[in-house]
Amino acid sequence: MGSPKDLNQPEMYVSALVRAAQLNNVEALTRWLADDEQAEAGPFYKWFRYFAERLMAMAPSPEHGFAARPIRPVAPPKIGRNDICPCGSGKKFKQCHLESEQSVAWKIGSPTPMMRAMAASQIIQGLDLDVLDAVPLDRCSPLVLAEMAAAYQKEGELDTALTLLKRMLDGDREDPFLLIDYWIARYAEWLVDAGLQDEGERFLLDEYKNLRKIEGWQVAQKLAAFHIDQGNLEGAESWVDIAMEGKPDNPFNHYLRGLLRHGGEQWDEAAASYEQAQALSSGFREQEQAYMAELVAESLERARNRQPLMEESGEEEGEVMEQPPLTEPDEENR
């Protein structure tokens, strides 16, 4: 027997939900949880199977629109006082969770909404499109619609991706796990990819005039990036100013200002803006810091070397609209 999976760890719980959906086999999931191909012969098999059955029942599934389902309470199996506690602590049950024997929560409680959202996202990205085609959209949360849109876009099904994302954006936008500004940027970007540049600009202007669950500076940021992608630096300038006024400590705003100064061959000013973008991103999550570092690195080097934004061949660096979904810095980093 190896190291049993510790479902007290949120990340492991999410992984277990994803594995439950992928395996769709209670025995295989039991062996995975126990980290033991011979789990049936082990002393805690009944516990691992209990966990597996609960996970199978709770895993987000396509046929239910990846929505939470009511689960019938099932009493957990009993365990001896002197047996090793199944929570993974290594202590005897009587020295660990004996007092909590009647409480299922420490063993395998229902996943939090955040865990469900994370699991659904991972499951969706691993499914074939023919499976997603059969998902009942009327049962899908806004987050599920957005994740499905991303899956279709990744496979080149741009029309379906746009339809799904528009359905989400036209909704109430109340899902607490949705990064609305990120998906607004994606929708405009995908419209451009579909050859609908004018519609993309109209969409962003309408978002700016009719703000819903998003701030004006965030849409201004998207409009600035949109114009820069179109090579219209003059048209982007006023939007960069609005974005900077609304959120002067946002690293992506400084990156956009750097692009404008770079395009005007203001080399030192451009480099200073890029450096400021890097410095401000230090308060964000590690993944977002890495994204910003990668985004800024080449532009910063070219500005320092007094080289234009584009190669002489006309090849562009990349789509500016493909910005990271920057969230607010963690409290300790503010």
C-alpha positions in Angstrom: 0.0 0.0 0.0 1.3 3.4 -0.9 0.1 6.8 0.4 -3.7 7.1 0.6 -5.1 10.3 -0.8 -5.9 12.9 1.9 -9.3 14.3 1.1 -8.9 16.9 3.9 -6.7 18.8 1.4 -8.9 20.9 -0.9 -6.6 20.4 -3.9 -6.7 16.6 -3.4 -10.5 16.7 -3.0 -10.8 18.5 -6.4 -8.4 16.0 -8.0 -10.5 13.1 -6.5 -13.7 14.6 -8.0 -12.1 14.9 -11.4 -10.8 11.4 -11.2 -14.2 10.1 -10.1 -15.7 11.7 -13.3 -13.0 10.4 -15.5 -12.9 6.8 -14.2 -16.6 6.3 -13.7 -15.7 3.1 -12.0 -16.0 2.7 -8.2 -13.5 -0.1 -7.9 -10.8 1.8 -9.9 -11.5 4.9 -7.9 -11.2 2.9 -4.6 -7.8 1.6 -5.6 -6.7 5.2 -6.6 -7.8 6.6 -3.3 -6.0 3.8 -1.4 -3.0 4.0 -3.7 -3.1 0.3 -3.7 -3.9 -2.1 -6.5 -4.8 -4.7 -3.9 -7.0 -2.3 -1.9 -9.8 -5.0 -1.6 -7.5 -7.0 0.8 -6.6 -4.0 3.0 -8.1 -3.3 6.4 -9.6 0.1 5.3 -11.1 -1.1 2.1 -14.6 -0.3 3.3 -13.6 3.3 4.0 -12.0 3.9 0.6 -14.9 2.3 -1.1 -17.3 4.6 0.9 -15.2 7.6 -0.1 -15.3 6.4 -3.8 -19.1 5.9 -3.8 -19.6 9.4 -2.3 -17.2 11.0 -4.8 -18.9 9.2 -7.8 -22.2 10.6 -6.6 -20.9 14.2 -6.2 -18.7 14.5 -9.2 -19.8 17.1 -11.8 -21.2 15.3 -14.8 -22.1 16.3 -18.3 -25.6 14.8 -18.3 -26.5 17.1 -15.3 -24.9 20.2 -16.7 -22.0 19.8 -14.2 -24.5 21.1 -11.6 -24.5 20.1 -7.9 -27.0 17.3 -7.2 -28.7 16.4 -3.9 -27.0 13.4 -2.3 -28.8 11.0 -0.1 -26.9 10.8 3.3 -25.1 7.5 3.8 -23.8 6.4 7.2 -20.0 5.9 7.1 -18.6 2.5 8.0 -17.4 1.8 11.6 -13.8 1.5 12.6 -12.1 0.0 15.6 -10.8 2.2 18.5 -7.3 0.9 18.1 -7.2 0.9 14.3 -5.2 3.6 12.4 -7.4 6.6 11.9 -8.4 6.8 8.2 -7.9 10.5 8.1 -4.2 9.9 7.3 -2.7 11.2 10.5 -1.0 7.9 11.4 -2.5 8.0 14.9 -4.9 5.4 16.4 -8.5 6.2 15.9 -9.2 6.7 19.6 -6.3 9.3 19.8 -7.5 11.1 16.7 -11.1 11.3 15.3 -12.9 9.0 17.7 -14.9 11.9 19.2 -15.9 12.9 15.6 -17.1 9.4 14.7 -20.6 10.5 14.1 -19.6 13.5 12.0 -19.0 12.7 8.3 -17.6 16.2 7.7 -14.0 15.3 8.6 -14.2 12.2 6.5 -15.8 13.4 3.3 -18.1 16.4 3.5 -19.7 17.9 0.5 -17.3 19.9 -1.7 -17.4 23.7 -1.4 -18.7 25.7 -4.4 -15.1 26.6 -5.2 -14.1 23.0 -5.3 -17.0 22.2 -7.5 -16.1 25.0 -9.9 -12.5 23.9 -10.1 -13.4 20.3 -10.7 -16.0 21.2 -13.3 -13.4 23.3 -15.2 -10.9 20.5 -15.3 -13.4 17.9 -16.3 -14.8 20.1 -19.1 -11.4 20.7 -20.6 -10.7 17.0 -20.8 -13.9 16.0 -22.6 -14.5 15.4 -26.3 -16.7 17.9 -28.1 -19.3 15.2 -28.9 -19.8 14.8 -25.1 -20.1 18.5 -24.6 -22.6 18.7 -27.5 -25.1 16.7 -25.4 -24.8 18.8 -22.3 -28.2 20.4 -21.2 -27.3 24.1 -21.4 -30.4 25.1 -19.3 -28.8 23.4 -16.3 -25.3 24.9 -16.8 -24.0 27.6 -14.5 -22.4 30.7 -16.0 -19.0 29.4 -15.1 -19.7 26.1 -16.9 -20.9 27.9 -20.0 -17.6 29.9 -20.1 -15.5 26.9 -19.6 -17.4 25.0 -22.3 -16.9 28.0 -24.6 -13.1 27.9 -23.9 -13.1 24.1 -24.8 -14.8 24.7 -28.1 -12.6 27.6 -29.0 -9.5 25.5 -28.3 -10.8 23.0 -30.8 -11.4 25.6 -33.5 -15.2 25.6 -33.0 -15.4 29.4 -32.8 -19.1 29.9 -33.7 -20.1 27.6 -30.9 -17.6 29.2 -28.5 -19.0 32.7 -29.2 -22.6 31.5 -28.8 -21.9 29.9 -25.4 -19.9 32.9 -24.2 -22.5 35.4 -25.3 -25.1 33.3 -23.5 -23.1 33.6 -20.3 -22.4 37.4 -20.7 -26.0 38.1 -21.4 -27.0 36.4 -18.1 -27.1 38.0 -14.7 -23.3 37.7 -14.1 -23.8 36.8 -10.4 -21.5 33.8 -10.3 -18.9 34.7 -7.7 -16.2 32.6 -9.4 -16.5 34.4 -12.8 -13.8 36.8 -13.8 -16.2 38.9 -16.0 -13.4 41.2 -17.3 -11.4 38.3 -18.5 -14.3 36.7 -20.4 -15.2 40.1 -21.9 -11.7 40.3 -23.3 -12.0 36.8 -24.6 -15.3 37.5 -26.4 -13.9 40.5 -28.1 -10.8 38.6 -29.1 -12.8 35.7 -30.5 -14.9 38.1 -32.6 -11.7 39.5 -34.1 -10.5 35.9 -34.8 -13.9 35.3 -36.6 -13.2 38.4 -38.8 -15.8 40.5 -36.9 -13.5 43.4 -35.8 -16.3 46.0 -36.0 -18.6 43.9 -34.0 -15.8 43.3 -31.4 -15.4 47.1 -31.0 -19.1 47.7 -30.8 -19.4 45.0 -28.1 -16.7 46.6 -26.0 -18.1 50.1 -26.4 -21.5 48.8 -25.4 -19.9 47.2 -22.3 -18.3 50.6 -21.4 -21.6 52.5 -21.8 -23.7 49.9 -19.9 -21.5 48.6 -17.1 -22.6 45.4 -15.5 -20.5 43.7 -12.8 -17.4 45.4 -14.2 -15.7 48.7 -13.7 -15.2 51.3 -16.4 -11.4 51.2 -16.2 -11.5 47.4 -16.9 -13.4 47.9 -20.1 -11.2 50.8 -21.1 -8.3 48.5 -20.7 -9.9 46.0 -23.1 -10.6 48.8 -25.6 -7.0 50.0 -25.4 -5.7 46.4 -26.0 -8.2 46.0 -28.8 -6.9 49.2 -30.7 -3.3 48.2 -30.1 -3.9 44.8 -31.6 -5.4 46.6 -34.6 -2.3 48.8 -34.9 -4.3 51.9 -34.0 -2.0 53.3 -31.3 -3.6 56.8 -31.5 -7.1 55.3 -30.9 -5.7 53.3 -27.9 -4.2 56.3 -26.1 -7.3 57.8 -24.6 -8.4 54.4 -23.4 -5.1 53.7 -21.7 -5.4 57.1 -19.9 -8.9 56.1 -18.6 -7.7 52.7 -17.5 -4.7 54.2 -15.7 -6.8 56.8 -14.0 -9.2 54.1 -12.8 -6.5 51.7 -11.6 -3.0 53.2 -11.5 -1.5 50.2 -9.8 -2.7 47.6 -12.3 0.4 46.1 -14.0 -1.4 45.4 -17.3 -2.3 49.1 -17.6 1.4 50.0 -17.4 2.2 47.3 -20.0 -0.3 48.9 -22.3 1.3 52.4 -21.7 4.7 50.9 -22.4 3.4 49.6 -25.8 2.1 53.1 -26.7 5.5 54.7 -25.8 7.3 51.9 -27.6 5.3 52.5 -30.7 6.3 56.1 -30.6 10.0 55.2 -30.2 10.1 56.6 -26.7 12.5 53.9 -25.7 13.4 54.9 -22.1 9.8 55.7 -21.2 8.6 52.4 -22.7 11.2 50.5 -20.7 10.2 52.3 -17.5 6.6 51.4 -18.1 7.4 47.7 -18.7 9.6 47.7 -15.6 6.7 49.2 -13.5 4.4 46.5 -14.9 6.8 43.9 -13.6 7.2 45.5 -10.2 3.5 45.9 -9.7 2.8 42.3 -10.6 4.8 41.1 -7.6 1.8 41.4 -5.4 -0.2 38.9 -7.4 -0.3 35.2 -7.4 2.7 33.2 -8.6 1.0 32.1 -11.9 0.0 35.7 -12.7 3.5 37.0 -11.9 4.9 34.4 -14.3 2.4 35.4 -17.0 3.3 39.1 -16.7 7.0 38.4 -16.7 6.7 36.4 -19.9 4.4 39.0 -21.5 6.8 41.9 -20.7 10.2 40.3 -21.2 10.6 40.6 -25.0 9.0 44.0 -25.2 11.3 45.3 -22.4 14.4 43.9 -24.1 13.5 45.4 -27.4 12.8 48.8 -25.8 16.2 48.7 -24.0 17.9 47.9 -27.4 15.9 50.6 -29.1 14.2 48.2 -31.4 10.6 48.6 -32.7 7.6 46.6 -31.4 7.6 44.5 -34.5 10.3 42.7 -36.5 11.2 44.2 -39.8 9.3 41.3 -41.5 6.1 42.7 -39.9 5.7 39.7 -37.6 3.9 40.8 -34.4 4.8 39.8 -30.9 1.4 38.4 -30.0 -2.2 39.4 -29.3 -2.4 42.1 -26.6 -6.0 41.0 -25.9 -4.6 37.7 -24.6 -4.0 39.3 -21.2 -3.8 37.4 -17.9 -7.0 37.2 -15.7 -5.4 39.4 -13.0 -7.2 39.2 -9.7 -6.7 41.5 -6.8 -3.4 40.9 -4.8 -3.6 38.7 -1.8 -4.2 40.6 1.5 -0.7 40.1 2.8 0.7 41.5 -0.4 -1.4 44.6 -0.6 
